[in-house]
């Protein structure tokens, strides 16, 4: 191995360390310090959070930019990708200025910085950071070591978090990541254990959509691996999968704007969706459409009054549109379609199926377009080689590492 090759390997390793350090700070800040209730009993947590906030705000953006610069010493990106990367970073910066928050900017930096990094490593890293912290917090809430708030109206426990759905979502996306690593393969014992945990979360938190989506995706892969050799090649559905993000956005936007309380059918759908249609329609009218979004202080149902109706938008598509802007939702939809395209090109069909379920989930929840939950967004420009599947019923496509 010549000296230049050794230097390239060293730079790749340094770049990976910088990426995963930054991503780790991002995950810990977003899914531990921002959402758990440890600080109420242990003041030292607030002190640690202050240090993490300093790293998150002042150092992580700079480290990710250095990570991206290192990319140019180890690969030769095409001019098209360079233009896309610049557009994403600039959009992220403008959105964060409009929102007075770094979140979207850091998400865009992370997507670009993940260029060429193993998607399997990313999935494993997310599970390794998020799931242990969630397990410790949930167990602590059950043993009285951290506050476990209870909503008697809906018989829901918060399990040590400031919102009852948060630990469920961390678990759900952990399952999705695990299925991607396993390329959709699942044993009967894994099916039973994961569904058992899923049911426990449902009993504790009454999160119906999360319970249903995890049950459906586990059941799908349990059945799919038994019949996939006889099933029609998934390649036949490639166009539908690629268009799926746009179809879901158009559907949720249309049904929201068409909602009227004068229609009995619409009223029933609105009731089934916990008043989401009326609430989303009100918020769209209240906040309007801006190119790079706006800083919104959402009003939840618990905070609302007759003079101040709830404005919180659950669906990922409309929340992104309102908070992060028109440019951002277009960017996220295109990014989602590109991920679908890559999943077929690289024979990573489990990723396409899982992402389809997640996009469906986005009709009812906001997490699908938050990278701290949905690691698949980081796969857009990552290395998929270890997620490839082989199937005698499908054409074997050559993966060319051209960046």
C-alpha positions as CSV (number, residue, x, y, z in Angstrom):
1,X,0.0,0.0,0.0
2,X,1.5,3.4,-1.0
3,X,1.8,6.4,1.2
4,X,-1.1,8.2,-0.5
5,X,-3.5,5.3,0.1
6,X,-2.5,5.1,3.7
7,X,-3.2,8.9,4.1
8,X,-6.6,8.4,2.4
9,X,-7.5,5.6,4.8
10,X,-6.4,7.8,7.8
11,X,-8.5,10.7,6.6
12,X,-11.5,8.4,6.1
13,X,-11.2,7.1,9.7
14,X,-10.8,10.7,11.0
15,X,-13.9,11.7,9.0
16,X,-15.9,8.9,10.4
17,X,-14.8,9.8,14.0
18,X,-15.8,13.4,13.5
19,X,-19.1,12.4,11.9
20,X,-20.1,9.9,14.7
21,X,-19.0,12.2,17.5
22,X,-21.1,15.1,16.1
23,X,-24.0,12.7,15.4
24,X,-23.7,11.3,18.9
25,X,-23.9,14.8,20.5
26,X,-26.9,15.5,18.3
27,X,-28.8,12.4,19.3
28,X,-28.0,12.7,23.1
29,X,-29.0,16.4,23.1
30,X,-32.3,15.8,21.1
31,X,-33.4,12.4,22.6
32,X,-32.1,12.6,26.2
33,X,-31.5,16.1,27.5
34,X,-34.3,17.7,25.6
35,X,-37.0,15.2,26.3
36,X,-36.3,13.2,29.5
37,X,-37.3,14.3,33.1
38,X,-34.0,13.3,34.8
39,X,-33.2,16.9,35.5
40,X,-36.1,17.3,37.9
41,X,-34.6,14.9,40.5
42,X,-30.9,15.3,39.6
43,X,-29.7,18.9,39.2
44,X,-26.4,17.7,37.9
45,X,-28.2,16.7,34.7
46,X,-28.9,20.4,34.1
47,X,-25.2,21.2,34.5
48,X,-24.2,18.5,32.1
49,X,-26.8,19.7,29.6
50,X,-25.3,23.2,29.7
51,X,-22.0,21.7,28.5
52,X,-23.6,19.6,25.9
53,X,-25.6,22.6,24.6
54,X,-22.4,24.5,24.2
55,X,-20.9,21.7,22.1
56,X,-24.1,21.2,20.2
57,X,-24.4,25.0,19.3
58,X,-20.8,26.1,19.0
59,X,-18.8,23.1,17.9
60,X,-20.9,20.5,16.2
61,X,-21.7,22.6,13.1
62,X,-18.0,23.5,12.6
63,X,-16.9,19.8,13.1
64,X,-19.5,18.7,10.5
65,X,-18.2,21.2,8.0
66,X,-14.6,20.0,8.6
67,X,-16.0,16.4,8.1
68,X,-17.5,17.5,4.8
69,X,-14.3,19.2,3.7
70,X,-12.3,16.0,4.4
71,X,-14.6,14.3,1.9
72,X,-12.9,16.1,-0.9
73,X,-9.5,14.6,0.0
74,X,-10.8,11.0,-0.1
75,X,-13.4,11.0,-2.9
76,X,-14.2,13.0,-6.1
77,X,-17.8,14.1,-5.9
78,X,-19.5,14.8,-9.2
79,X,-20.4,18.4,-9.9
80,X,-24.2,17.6,-9.7
81,X,-23.8,16.2,-6.1
82,X,-21.7,19.2,-5.1
83,X,-24.4,21.6,-6.2
84,X,-27.0,19.5,-4.3
85,X,-24.9,19.5,-1.2
86,X,-24.4,23.3,-1.3
87,X,-28.2,23.8,-1.9
88,X,-29.0,21.6,1.1
89,X,-26.6,23.3,3.4
90,X,-27.7,26.8,2.4
91,X,-31.4,25.8,2.7
92,X,-30.6,24.3,6.2
93,X,-28.9,27.6,7.3
94,X,-31.7,29.8,6.0
95,X,-34.4,27.6,7.7
96,X,-32.5,27.7,11.0
97,X,-32.2,31.5,10.8
98,X,-36.0,31.7,10.2
99,X,-36.7,29.2,13.0
100,X,-34.0,30.7,15.4
101,X,-32.9,27.1,16.0
102,X,-30.1,24.9,14.6
103,X,-32.1,21.7,14.2
104,X,-32.8,21.8,10.5
105,X,-29.3,23.1,9.6
106,X,-27.6,20.3,11.6
107,X,-29.9,17.8,9.9
108,X,-28.8,19.0,6.5
109,X,-25.1,19.0,7.6
110,X,-25.5,15.4,8.9
111,X,-27.0,14.2,5.6
112,X,-24.2,15.7,3.6
113,X,-21.5,14.6,6.1
114,X,-22.8,11.0,5.9
115,X,-21.6,10.8,2.3
116,X,-19.9,7.5,1.7
117,X,-20.2,6.3,5.4
118,X,-21.6,2.9,5.9
119,X,-25.4,3.0,6.2
120,X,-25.2,-0.2,8.3
121,X,-22.8,1.6,10.7
122,X,-25.2,4.5,10.9
123,X,-28.1,2.3,11.8
124,X,-26.1,0.4,14.4
125,X,-24.8,3.6,15.9
126,X,-28.4,5.1,16.3
127,X,-29.6,1.9,18.0
128,X,-26.6,1.8,20.2
129,X,-27.1,5.4,21.4
130,X,-30.9,5.8,21.5
131,X,-32.1,2.4,22.8
132,X,-29.9,2.0,26.0
133,X,-30.8,5.6,27.1
134,X,-34.5,4.8,26.5
135,X,-34.3,1.5,28.4
136,X,-32.6,3.1,31.4
137,X,-35.1,6.0,31.5
138,X,-38.1,3.8,31.2
139,X,-36.9,1.4,33.9
140,X,-36.0,4.3,36.2
141,X,-39.5,5.7,35.7
142,X,-41.0,2.4,36.8
143,X,-38.8,2.3,39.9
144,X,-39.5,5.8,41.0
145,X,-35.9,7.1,40.1
146,X,-37.3,9.6,37.6
147,X,-40.7,11.2,37.5
148,X,-43.4,9.2,35.6
149,X,-46.1,11.6,34.7
150,X,-49.6,10.1,34.1
151,X,-52.5,11.4,32.0
152,X,-55.6,9.9,33.7
153,X,-57.8,11.2,31.0
154,X,-56.4,8.8,28.4
155,X,-54.7,6.4,30.9
156,X,-51.2,7.2,29.6
157,X,-47.8,7.1,31.3
158,X,-45.0,9.3,30.2
159,X,-42.3,6.8,31.3
160,X,-39.8,9.4,32.3
161,X,-40.2,11.6,29.2
162,X,-41.9,15.0,28.8
163,X,-44.3,13.5,26.2
164,X,-45.9,10.1,26.3
165,X,-45.1,9.2,22.6
166,X,-41.3,9.8,22.8
167,X,-40.1,6.5,24.3
168,X,-42.5,4.6,22.0
169,X,-41.1,6.4,18.9
170,X,-37.5,5.7,20.0
171,X,-38.4,2.0,20.3
172,X,-40.3,2.0,17.0
173,X,-37.4,3.5,15.0
174,X,-35.0,1.2,16.8
175,X,-37.1,-1.7,15.4
176,X,-37.0,-0.2,12.0
177,X,-33.2,0.2,12.2
178,X,-32.8,-3.4,13.4
179,X,-34.9,-4.7,10.5
180,X,-32.7,-2.8,8.1
181,X,-29.5,-4.3,9.5
182,X,-31.1,-7.7,9.3
183,X,-32.3,-7.0,5.7
184,X,-35.8,-7.7,6.6
185,X,-35.1,-11.2,8.1
186,X,-36.8,-12.0,11.3
187,X,-37.1,-15.2,13.4
188,X,-40.3,-16.2,15.2
189,X,-38.7,-15.4,18.6
190,X,-37.7,-12.0,17.5
191,X,-41.2,-11.5,16.2
192,X,-42.7,-12.5,19.5
193,X,-40.3,-10.6,21.7
194,X,-40.5,-7.3,19.7
195,X,-44.3,-7.5,19.5
196,X,-44.4,-8.2,23.3
197,X,-42.4,-5.1,24.0
198,X,-44.6,-3.2,21.5
199,X,-47.8,-4.3,23.3
200,X,-46.3,-3.3,26.7
201,X,-45.6,0.2,25.3
202,X,-49.2,0.3,24.0
203,X,-50.7,-0.6,27.3
204,X,-48.6,2.0,29.1
205,X,-48.9,4.9,26.7
206,X,-52.0,4.2,24.6
207,X,-50.1,5.1,21.4
208,X,-52.3,3.4,18.8
209,X,-50.6,4.4,15.5
210,X,-47.2,3.5,16.8
211,X,-48.4,0.1,18.1
212,X,-50.2,-0.6,14.8
213,X,-47.3,0.3,12.5
214,X,-44.7,-1.7,14.4
215,X,-47.1,-4.7,14.5
216,X,-47.8,-4.4,10.8
217,X,-44.1,-4.1,9.7
218,X,-43.0,-7.0,11.9
219,X,-45.9,-9.1,10.5
220,X,-45.2,-8.1,7.0
221,X,-41.5,-9.2,7.1
222,X,-42.5,-12.4,8.9
223,X,-44.8,-13.3,6.1
224,X,-42.8,-11.8,3.3
225,X,-39.7,-13.9,3.9
226,X,-41.8,-17.0,3.6
227,X,-43.4,-16.1,0.3
228,X,-41.0,-13.7,-1.4
229,X,-39.7,-16.3,-3.8
230,X,-43.2,-16.9,-5.1
231,X,-44.2,-13.2,-4.9
232,X,-44.0,-10.8,-7.8
233,X,-40.6,-9.1,-8.0
234,X,-40.7,-5.9,-5.9
235,X,-39.0,-4.1,-8.8
236,X,-42.4,-4.0,-10.5
237,X,-43.5,-1.5,-7.8
238,X,-40.4,0.7,-8.0
239,X,-42.2,3.7,-9.6
240,X,-44.9,3.6,-6.9
241,X,-42.3,3.5,-4.1
242,X,-40.4,6.5,-5.6
243,X,-43.6,8.5,-5.9
244,X,-44.9,7.5,-2.5
245,X,-43.6,10.6,-0.5
246,X,-45.3,12.9,-3.0
247,X,-48.5,10.8,-3.0
248,X,-48.7,10.9,0.8
249,X,-48.0,14.7,1.0
250,X,-50.6,15.4,-1.7
251,X,-53.1,13.2,0.1
252,X,-52.7,14.7,3.6
253,X,-52.7,18.2,2.2
254,X,-55.8,17.6,0.1
255,X,-57.9,16.0,2.8
256,X,-56.9,18.7,5.3
257,X,-57.9,21.5,2.9
258,X,-61.1,19.7,1.9
259,X,-62.2,19.2,5.5
260,X,-65.5,20.7,6.4
261,X,-67.6,20.1,9.5
262,X,-70.7,20.2,7.3
263,X,-69.7,16.8,5.9
264,X,-70.7,13.8,8.0
265,X,-68.0,11.6,6.4
266,X,-65.3,14.3,7.0
267,X,-66.5,14.7,10.6
268,X,-66.2,11.0,11.2
269,X,-62.7,10.9,9.7
270,X,-61.7,13.9,11.8
271,X,-62.9,12.2,14.9
272,X,-61.1,9.0,14.1
273,X,-57.9,11.1,13.6
274,X,-58.3,12.8,17.0
275,X,-59.4,16.1,15.5
276,X,-56.2,16.3,13.4
277,X,-58.0,17.5,10.2
278,X,-59.6,20.5,11.9
279,X,-56.5,21.3,13.8
280,X,-54.2,21.1,10.8
281,X,-56.5,23.2,8.6
282,X,-56.7,25.9,11.3
283,X,-52.8,26.0,11.6
284,X,-52.4,26.2,7.8
285,X,-54.6,29.2,7.8
286,X,-53.0,30.8,10.9
287,X,-49.3,30.4,9.9
288,X,-49.4,30.4,6.1
289,X,-46.7,29.3,3.7
290,X,-43.2,30.8,3.9
291,X,-40.2,29.7,1.8
292,X,-37.9,28.8,4.8
293,X,-40.4,28.5,7.6
294,X,-40.9,30.3,10.8
295,X,-40.4,30.1,14.5
296,X,-43.7,28.6,15.8
297,X,-44.6,28.2,19.4
298,X,-47.1,25.3,19.0
299,X,-50.2,25.3,21.2
300,X,-51.0,21.7,22.4
301,X,-54.5,20.5,23.4
302,X,-53.5,20.7,27.1
303,X,-52.4,24.4,26.7
304,X,-55.4,25.5,24.6
305,X,-58.2,27.7,25.7
306,X,-61.4,28.8,23.8
307,X,-59.6,32.0,22.8
308,X,-56.4,30.1,21.9
309,X,-57.2,26.9,20.0
310,X,-54.6,24.1,19.6
311,X,-52.3,24.5,16.7
312,X,-49.9,21.6,17.0
313,X,-49.6,19.7,13.7
314,X,-48.9,16.0,14.0
315,X,-48.3,15.0,10.4
316,X,-44.7,15.2,9.3
317,X,-45.6,16.6,5.9
318,X,-47.6,19.6,7.1
319,X,-45.4,20.3,10.1
320,X,-42.4,20.5,7.8
321,X,-44.3,22.7,5.4
322,X,-45.3,25.2,8.2
323,X,-42.3,25.2,10.4
324,X,-39.4,24.6,7.9
325,X,-41.0,26.1,4.9
326,X,-42.1,25.3,1.3
327,X,-38.5,24.9,0.1
328,X,-37.8,22.4,2.9
329,X,-40.8,20.1,2.3
330,X,-39.9,20.0,-1.4
331,X,-36.3,19.2,-0.5
332,X,-37.4,16.4,1.9
333,X,-39.8,14.9,-0.6
334,X,-37.1,14.8,-3.3
335,X,-34.6,13.4,-0.8
336,X,-37.2,10.7,0.2
337,X,-37.7,9.7,-3.5
338,X,-34.0,9.6,-4.0
339,X,-33.6,7.2,-1.1
340,X,-36.3,5.0,-2.6
341,X,-34.5,5.1,-5.9
342,X,-31.2,4.1,-4.3
343,X,-32.8,1.3,-2.4
344,X,-33.9,-0.3,-5.7
345,X,-30.7,0.4,-7.5
346,X,-28.6,-1.1,-4.7
347,X,-30.9,-4.1,-4.1
348,X,-31.7,-2.9,-0.6
349,X,-35.4,-3.8,-0.9
350,X,-36.0,-4.0,2.9
351,X,-35.0,-0.4,3.2
352,X,-37.6,0.6,0.6
353,X,-40.3,-1.4,2.4
354,X,-39.4,0.0,5.8
355,X,-39.2,3.5,4.5
356,X,-42.6,3.1,2.9
357,X,-44.1,2.1,6.3
358,X,-42.3,5.1,7.8
359,X,-43.7,7.5,5.2
360,X,-47.2,6.1,5.9
361,X,-46.5,6.7,9.6
362,X,-45.7,10.3,8.6
363,X,-49.4,10.9,7.8
364,X,-50.1,10.7,11.6
365,X,-46.8,11.6,13.4
366,X,-44.1,14.1,13.0
367,X,-40.9,12.0,13.6
368,X,-40.3,10.7,10.0
369,X,-38.6,13.9,9.0
370,X,-36.5,14.2,12.1
371,X,-33.1,12.6,11.7
372,X,-32.8,11.8,15.5
373,X,-35.6,9.3,15.0
374,X,-35.5,8.4,11.3
375,X,-31.9,7.3,10.4
376,X,-32.9,6.4,6.8
377,X,-32.7,10.1,5.9
378,X,-28.9,9.8,6.5
379,X,-28.7,7.0,3.9
380,X,-29.3,9.4,1.0
381,X,-25.6,9.6,0.2
382,X,-24.2,6.9,2.4
383,X,-22.6,3.6,1.4
384,X,-25.2,0.9,1.0
385,X,-23.0,-2.0,0.2
386,X,-23.7,-3.9,3.4
387,X,-27.4,-3.5,3.1
388,X,-27.6,-5.1,-0.3
389,X,-29.8,-8.2,-0.7
390,X,-29.5,-11.0,-3.3
391,X,-32.5,-12.8,-4.7
392,X,-32.6,-15.3,-7.6
393,X,-35.9,-13.8,-8.7
394,X,-34.5,-10.3,-9.1
395,X,-31.9,-8.9,-11.5
396,X,-28.5,-8.3,-9.9
397,X,-27.6,-4.7,-10.4
398,X,-24.0,-3.6,-10.3
399,X,-23.2,-1.0,-7.6
400,X,-20.7,1.5,-8.9
401,X,-19.0,3.7,-6.3
402,X,-19.0,6.9,-8.2
403,X,-19.4,10.0,-6.1
